[in-house]
């Protein structure tokens, strides 16, 4: 029987979107953070982001190959600002602030429709253990975002790549999430928006159920062919609750 439901964050619990407007906003937000902390750089906002953003994209490609997540100070000092003359000690001190800004500015985010009702029903009707398992370069952004959405109280655990050091679909991030829940993977369901991360990983770990819901990120992350399929392809996230409730009633 399924006793826990684990959710990806961006693209699953959240709808997100990004375009050139977000890229420009990120450039200026980064520049303002540096100014506020008296960190000098020899570039204006947008030329600076051309360099730093390229470094961050190089890091993202690297991390997706190694499935290892670095800490914010390593990401921004060693990758983002690699080719920028800057006070690295000062930069390291504010790297989490920059990481948080990047996560919330480079993407427009909002809680997916029906997500709050679905989470409430999983906890109060089905008495599920509910958690987040997410790839992120920020240590605290997911916690604060869930609180801002008014749904933090529904989550028993939050497992982040930035904290555990492994990115989905690395098996260790799922092992850690299952260990925190005190459950075997066969007793857990996973809900995500990508085959490459959110279906491949749980399938290899032997999760009892896997759900997939499409997002803005799905076509970017699911390039190529994959030999795995979810148990359920859904369009409304509330269906996670209705399908698991139906399974329980039929058991």
Protein Blocks (a to p, Z undefined) as FASTA:
>chain_A
ZZbdcddfehilpccdddfklmmmmmmmmmmmmmmnopacfbdfklmmmmmmmmmmmmmm
mmmmnopacdfklmmmmmmmmmgccdfklmmmmmmmmmmmmmmmmpccdddehklmmmmm
mmmmnopacddddddfbfklmmmmmmmnopmmmpmbdcdfklnopacfbfklmmmmmmmn
opafklpccddfbfklmmmmmmmnopabdcddddfklmmmmgcjdfbdcfbdcfbfklmm
mmmmmmmmmZZ
